């Protein structure tokens, strides 16, 4: 039952204030400069009660692909209504569009440069809007810091109940990364995937999922190296020099080495093709 406070504001049960949506931040800003603090300040200036959570600020500078994966691996852990601000924006100040995306009962705010590609793949019923209404922007608006002056105040406005369509017109063809999240499944059971991310431990995360595989892996071929060993946890693998496959926490098949870097040992980078045969 909702009650009315003396100041006229409505509260939840037992006089508690209604929950506010979380606003997450994912950037390539690092933490040595003022950038992250300024973005938070811009959010709090619009909504002083905003709940802000940092996903990471250590994306490599301008690495849109890494930001896309990191967002994909983390967004579903947040509650419905969460607003994700992603600022990895090498095109800041250019003609690239600032956008608001509604997908999977959550919202995403950032540049239209492909950073939300994996969200589009995972949540096909998304809606994208071009943020053009300058009354929601911080003034004056810098041409080099849209994270503070556009994305932060737009996210804060969303957190106060402004609808995503209020920021501007709908977009039917947002920018996507060159490669889709989905692997290619051949009629003979051969599945052609790729490495979509390499984490700080050197584990090579592929775009192969249990749904696509529909069975236990048999052999995985990467850079002419055949991998036929699969483990349930990292220390299960005996040899420190032999790569193996493992289902990672993000839901993808990973190539790993016990207490070592699979990426270094195999000499592979993100984008490397992988081929898998199911049993």
N, C-alpha and C positions, 0 to 999 in steps of 0.2 A: 504494500500500500504506500502510495506517495504522499508526502506531507508538504505543507507550505511553510517556508521559513519566514521570519519576520522581515527579511529584506526582499521577500517576494520570490526568491529562487526556490526551485523545486528540489527535493532531495529524494533519496531512495528509502528503503525500509529502515526503521529505527533511526531516522535522522541522518543517515550517511549520504554523502554526495554521490551522484551517479558516477559510474566508472567512465574514465576518459580513454579514448583509443590510444594505443602506444604509437609513438613516432620513432622509427628506427633510422639510423644513419649508416650509410655504407659509402666510403669515399676513398680516394687516393691521396688525401691531404697529408697523411702522417699526423704526428702529434707535436712536432717541434715548433710549428708556426701557430698563428692566431686563427687559422681558418675554421677549425672545428668549433672552437669557442664562439666565434662570430656567428656561425650557422645556428648554434643553440640559442644564442642571444636573440637572433631574429625570430626564431620560433617562439621563445618565451615573451617577446614583446607583443606578439599577437595573442598568445594564449599562455598566460603565466602559470596555469595549472597543467601544462602539457607534461606527459610522461615520455621521456626520451631514453632510448636504448641504443647503444653503439654496437653495430655488428662488427665492423672493422674499419679502420682508416689506413690500413697498410696494403691496400691494393697497389701493385706497381704503377707508377705514373702512366696515365693514358691507356691502361690495359683493360679495354672494354670487355674482352672475352672472360678475363678472370673475375671481373665484377659480375658479369652475367651468371657465371657458375656459382659464385659465392651467394648471390641472392637466391638462386634456385635451391641451393642446399640448406638454406636457413629460413626462408619465408614461412614455410608451413609449421614451424615451431611456435609461431606467434598467434595470438588469438584473432578471431574474426574482427574486422574493423581496423586492424593495424594499418598504419600508413608508412610505407617504406620510401625514404628519400635516398636516391642513388645519384652520387655526383662523381662520375668519372667522365670528364667532358672536354676532350681535346678540341671540340668545335665551339667552345663557349664564345659568345659574341658574334658568331657567324649567322648564316641563314637557317641553321639547324633549329628545329622546333622544341620548345619546352612542352612537356606533355604530362597529363594525368591519366593513369590507367586504372580501371576498375576490373578486378579479376579475382576469382576464387574467394569472394567475400572479404577481400583486402584491397588496398589502394597503393599505387606506385607513382612516385613523382620524380621526374628527372629529364634528361635530354633524350630526344628522339634520334639516337645514334646506334640502336641495336642492343643496348644494355638490357632491355626487357624481352629479348628474343626468346629465351628459354621459358619465361613466364607465359608468353603467347603459345608456345608449344605445349606446355603443361596444362594451361587453362584456356582452352579454345573459345570459351564464351566471353572473352575479354571485351572491354569497350575502352577506346582511347580518345582523349580529347586534347586539342591544341590549346594550351594555356595562353590566351591573348588578352584577357581582361586586366589591364594595368592597375586598376584600383586595388587589386590583391597583391601587387608587387611592392617591395620596399622602394622608397624614393629618397634620393635619386637612384636609379638602377645602374649599377656598374656593368660595363661590357665584359669584364674579366672575372666577375664573381657572382654568377647566377645562382650558385648554391646558397649564398646568403640572401640575395636580393629577389630571387624568383621562387626557387624550389622550397626554401624554408618557410616563407610566409604563406605560400600556397598550401603546403602541408599543414601548417598551423590553422589556416582557415578551414581545411577539411576536418580537422580535429574538433572544431567548434560546431560542425554540422552543415557546413556549406556543401552542396552536392557537386560531384565532379563535372557535370555538364554546365555548371555556372561559370566555369573558368574559360570556356571557349567552345568552338565548334568541334563536332565529331570528326575523327580521322579514320578512314577505312583501310589505309595501307601504310601503317607505321614502318619505319626502317627496321630491317632485320639483319642479323649477322649472316655472312655468306653461307655458312654450314648450319643445317638444321640440327636440332638435338637428337632427332631420331636416326638410328642406323638403317642401313639398307638390308632387307631380308630377301635372299634369293630363293627361288622355288626348290632348289636342291638342298636347302637347309643351311647353306653358307650365309653367314651374317657378316656384313662389312661395316665396321664401326671405326671409331677414332678415339684418340686420347683427347679429352676435353679439358683436363686440368691436371697439374702436377702440384701436390701439396708440399709443405716445407720439409716433410720427411722423405721426399722423393718417390712417394707412391703415385703411380700413374692411373688416374681415374678415367675410365672409358665411358662412352655413352651407351653401354650395353646394360640392360635391366633384366630382371627376372621375367617381367611380362613379355619382353621381346624374345628372350631365350626359350622360355617354356620347357625347361628341363635342366638337368645338371650339365655344366660345360664338359666337353671332352678334350678338345685341344684349342689352344689360342696361339695364333701366329702373329708375331710382331717383329718387324725388321729381320726376317728370315730366322728368327729364334722361335722354336716351338715350345710352348708352355703347356704341360699336361698335369701339373700338380696344383691342387686347390685346397685351401685351408679354411677353417671356420674362424680362427683367430690367429694373430700374427706369430705368437711364440710356438704355435703348433708346428710350423715349418722347421725342419731340423737344420738344414744347411744355411749358413749365412751368405752363401754365394749363388744360391739357386733361386731364380724368380718363381713366384707362384701367383695364382689368382685368388682373390678373396672378395666377398661381398662387403662393400664399405657402408658406413653409416648413412651416406647420402642416397643409398639405394642403387648404386652402380657397381659393376664389376671393376675391381682395381687390380693392378699388377704391382706386387710388392716384393721386398726382400727382407728377411728377418734381420732387424738391426742394421739395415743398410738402405741405400738409395737405389731403387730399381731404375729410375731415370738415368742416373749416372752409369750404372753398370751396363744398361742396354744402349746407352747413347741416343736416347729419344727425347723429343720435345713435344709440346702440345701440338695437336694436329696430326701426329703420326698415325697412319692407318693400322687397324688391327682386324684380323679375320678370325672368326670363331665358328667352330663346328659343334653342334649339340649331339649328345648321345642318342 
